[in-house]
Amino acid sequence: MIAFVLLSFVVVLHIDAQELPKHQGFINDFAHILNDSEQSELEAVVQTLKEKTGVELAVVSIDSFKPFTSLEEYAVTLFEQWKIGEQSEDNGILFIVALKERRVKIEVGYGLEGIITDSIAGRILDSAIVPDFKNNNFSAGLIKGTHAIANRITQAYGNGSQESDIKEKPSNQELIAILIFLLTDFMIIIYIASIVKGRIKRRNAGTGTIPYQSNMPSTHYPPRPSHDSFKRPSSGGSSHKGGFGGGHSGGGGASRSF
């Protein structure tokens, strides 16, 4: 049994090593979606992002994620093998599409999870990428998606313009969750206050004393962290033709079918 498990582990490692391509820089168009002009445009975008923020954005197109079971598994394995992002910051991000399975994913490194949250990654996919991908306009989706990711990051680091491809407003699901939380919190406070008031009345019944009137307890929330809490990485970096810096995936991000 132990021998079987070890053999299976070796086989998986062999598949990972054999099936994953070697990176060609920041833009890796293995599915041949982009023309030369589009390739140059995206290389300029990600190189500027690297110079301004230190963030390493890898854009990848593949025909299929097989023999992996999902694009999510493929993306995490590729991220770790390529080591996208700076080693000291884990500030890498992977934007990958698999054409045959019609799946797309944004995989986020540990150091960027506060900037590209799962919710923001999902909104980038839904607004800037998936509409074009559904119409088989893959080059437009790659270009718009790369710009949207880069704009979000540069704005978070204080280097972007005032315009944003992704509006910072909560989704319907987030609004509902917030409303439910507030209503639940309010009902708990009312319930506790009614219990306390009843006990005071019972305790003072027949004594002729006036019940003590206490103020309604208030709920305190910790202050929200600002973008100033993000550590700004050094801007020096390698050319887009060089290797990545040794970062790791944080397991965050979002994926979609199209």
C-alpha positions in Angstrom: 0.0 0.0 0.0 2.8 2.4 0.9 4.6 1.5 -2.3 1.5 2.3 -4.3 1.1 5.7 -2.6 4.7 6.6 -3.2 4.4 5.5 -6.9 1.3 7.6 -7.3 3.2 10.6 -5.8 6.1 10.1 -8.2 3.7 9.9 -11.2 2.0 13.2 -10.2 5.4 14.9 -9.9 6.3 13.5 -13.3 3.1 14.8 -14.9 3.6 18.2 -13.3 7.1 18.4 -14.7 6.3 17.1 -18.1 3.0 18.9 -18.9 3.7 22.4 -17.6 5.3 24.7 -20.1 8.3 26.9 -19.4 7.5 30.6 -19.2 8.6 32.9 -22.0 8.4 36.1 -19.9 5.3 37.8 -18.5 3.2 37.2 -21.6 2.9 33.5 -22.5 0.5 33.0 -25.4 0.8 29.3 -25.9 -2.7 29.2 -27.6 -1.5 31.7 -30.2 -4.3 34.2 -29.5 -2.4 37.5 -29.9 -0.8 39.1 -32.9 2.6 40.8 -32.7 1.1 44.2 -32.0 -1.2 42.9 -29.2 1.7 40.9 -27.7 3.8 44.0 -27.5 1.0 46.1 -26.0 0.6 43.6 -23.1 4.3 43.3 -22.6 4.5 47.0 -22.2 1.6 47.0 -19.7 3.0 44.3 -17.4 6.5 45.7 -17.6 5.2 49.1 -16.5 3.3 47.5 -13.7 6.5 45.7 -12.6 8.5 49.0 -12.7 5.9 51.0 -10.7 4.9 48.5 -8.1 7.2 45.5 -8.2 4.1 43.3 -8.9 4.7 40.5 -11.4 1.6 39.8 -13.6 1.8 36.6 -15.8 -0.7 36.3 -18.7 -1.1 32.8 -20.0 -3.2 31.2 -22.7 -3.3 27.4 -23.2 -5.2 25.1 -25.4 -6.2 22.7 -22.5 -5.4 22.2 -18.9 -5.3 18.4 -19.3 -4.0 16.1 -17.7 -4.9 18.2 -14.7 -8.4 17.8 -13.4 -9.3 21.5 -13.3 -7.9 24.9 -14.4 -7.7 25.8 -10.7 -5.3 22.9 -10.1 -3.3 23.7 -13.2 -3.1 27.4 -12.2 -1.8 26.8 -8.6 0.8 24.3 -9.9 2.0 26.6 -12.6 2.1 29.5 -10.2 4.3 27.5 -7.8 6.6 26.1 -10.4 7.1 29.5 -12.1 7.4 31.2 -8.7 5.5 34.3 -9.9 6.1 37.4 -7.8 9.0 38.7 -5.7 10.2 36.2 -3.0 10.1 38.7 -0.2 6.6 40.1 -1.1 4.7 37.2 -2.8 3.2 39.8 -5.1 2.5 37.7 -8.1 -0.7 37.3 -10.1 -1.6 34.9 -12.8 -4.3 35.5 -15.5 -4.8 32.3 -17.4 -7.3 31.0 -19.9 -7.9 27.4 -21.2 -9.6 27.5 -24.6 -10.8 23.9 -25.0 -12.5 23.8 -21.6 -13.6 27.4 -21.9 -12.4 28.3 -18.4 -10.6 31.4 -17.2 -9.0 32.2 -13.8 -7.2 34.9 -11.9 -4.8 33.4 -9.3 -3.5 35.8 -6.7 -0.3 35.7 -4.6 -0.3 36.1 -0.8 0.9 39.7 -0.9 -1.9 40.9 -3.2 -4.8 39.2 -1.5 -5.7 42.5 0.2 -5.8 44.4 -3.2 -7.2 41.7 -5.6 -9.7 40.1 -3.3 -11.8 37.2 -4.5 -14.7 39.6 -5.0 -12.7 42.0 -7.1 -11.2 39.2 -9.2 -14.7 38.0 -9.9 -15.9 41.4 -11.0 -12.9 41.9 -13.3 -13.7 38.5 -14.9 -17.4 39.4 -15.2 -17.0 42.9 -16.6 -13.8 43.0 -18.5 -13.1 39.4 -19.7 -15.9 37.0 -19.9 -18.2 39.0 -22.2 -15.5 39.0 -25.0 -14.6 35.4 -24.3 -18.2 34.3 -24.7 -18.1 35.9 -28.2 -14.9 34.1 -28.9 -13.1 37.4 -29.0 -10.2 36.1 -27.0 -7.6 38.7 -27.8 -9.9 41.5 -26.7 -10.6 39.7 -23.4 -6.9 39.2 -22.7 -6.1 42.8 -23.4 -9.0 44.3 -21.4 -8.4 41.8 -18.5 -4.7 42.6 -18.4 -5.4 46.4 -18.3 -8.1 46.0 -15.6 -5.8 44.0 -13.3 -2.9 46.4 -13.8 -5.1 49.4 -13.3 -6.5 48.0 -10.0 -3.0 47.3 -8.6 -1.4 50.6 -9.7 -4.4 52.5 -8.1 -4.0 50.6 -4.9 -0.3 51.5 -4.7 -1.1 55.1 -5.5 0.3 55.2 -9.0 -2.8 55.0 -11.1 -5.2 57.5 -12.7 -8.6 58.4 -11.1 -10.5 56.3 -13.6 -11.0 52.6 -12.8 -12.2 49.7 -14.9 -13.7 48.1 -11.8 -16.0 50.3 -9.7 -15.5 49.9 -5.9 -19.0 49.1 -4.8 -20.3 46.1 -3.1 -22.2 43.4 -5.1 -25.8 42.5 -4.4 -24.6 39.4 -2.4 -22.4 41.5 -0.3 -25.1 44.1 0.4 -27.5 41.3 1.5 -24.9 39.8 3.7 -24.2 43.2 5.4 -27.9 43.8 5.9 -28.5 40.3 7.5 -25.5 40.9 9.8 -26.8 44.3 10.9 -30.3 43.0 11.4 -29.1 40.0 13.4 -26.8 42.3 15.5 -29.7 44.7 16.2 -32.1 41.8 17.2 -29.5 40.4 19.6 -29.1 43.8 21.3 -32.9 44.2 21.6 -33.2 40.7 23.1 -30.4 41.2 25.7 -31.9 44.6 26.6 -35.3 43.2 27.2 -33.9 40.4 29.4 -31.9 42.9 31.5 -34.9 45.3 31.8 -37.2 42.4 32.9 -34.7 41.3 35.6 -34.5 44.8 36.9 -38.3 45.2 37.1 -38.6 41.8 39.0 -35.8 42.7 41.4 -37.3 46.0 42.3 -40.9 44.8 42.4 -42.5 45.6 45.8 -39.5 47.6 47.1 -40.8 50.9 45.8 -37.5 51.7 44.2 -37.2 53.2 40.8 -35.6 50.9 38.3 -32.2 52.0 37.2 -32.2 53.2 33.6 -29.1 52.2 31.7 -28.1 53.3 28.2 -28.5 50.9 25.3 -25.2 49.0 24.8 -23.4 49.9 21.6 -21.5 47.7 19.3 -17.9 48.7 18.4 -16.2 47.7 15.2 -12.5 47.8 14.6 -11.3 50.5 12.1 -10.9 49.4 8.5 -7.4 49.1 7.3 -6.4 51.6 4.6 -4.3 51.0 1.5 -1.4 52.7 3.5 -1.1 49.5 5.4 0.1 47.7 2.3 3.8 47.5 2.1 5.1 49.1 -1.1 7.7 46.9 -2.8 10.9 48.1 -4.3 10.3 49.0 -7.9 13.5 47.6 -9.3 13.0 44.4 -11.3 14.0 42.2 -14.1 13.1 42.6 -17.7 10.0 40.8 -19.0 12.2 38.3 -20.7 13.8 37.3 -17.4 12.7 34.9 -14.7 10.2 35.5 -12.0 11.2 36.4 -8.5 10.3 33.4 -6.3 6.7 34.2 -5.2 4.0 31.9 -4.1 0.2 31.6 -4.7 -2.1 32.6 -1.9 -4.9 30.4 -3.3 -7.2 33.4 -3.7 -8.8 34.8 -6.8 -11.7 33.7 -9.0 -12.5 31.6 -12.0 -15.3 31.5 -14.6 -16.7 29.4 -17.5 -17.5 31.2 -20.7 
